[in-house]
Amino acid sequence: TLEINPSHPFIESLLEQVPDVDDEEAKPPIEVRDALWSLLDTALLNGGYPINEGKAFSLRMMRSIKRQLGVESVDLLDEIDPPVEEDVPPEFDAENLDGLNLDDIDLSELDIDMPSEE
């Protein structure tokens, strides 16, 4: 049994958006119908019942997500074509090494493991 609380804010809002019963041809907007189905689906799931029409449920959820995110179409965007960059190391400039003497560098200050001299 599905119980509907007429004083719940969801029900009150939905009732305001549903056309009068006298107008048999009038249908609520798709957003209202989706909200009604979502309430029923949620009640079923909370009660431990499965959703029988998975495809229809998925379509309603996609419409709802599209509206929430402001997406008009779920068509894939064009593929991006990033430029190809070659992984080339920078050139070593040996000319600017004049005056560099490795014997002048105190390797004990560096945090590296040096091979032992035997």
VENKARA-V716615 format. One line per field, one symbol per residue. psi: psi as a letter, one per 20 degrees, with the letter a starting at -180 (. if undefined). A space follows every 50 residues. Layout:
# VENKARA-V716615
psi: ???
This chain:
# VENKARA-V716615
psi: ppppoijphggggghhiprqhhnhipqqqhgggggghhggggggghjjqr phnhghggggggggggghikphqjpqrqqqnqqppqnpqqqpnihjjpip ohhipoihiqmqpqqqp.
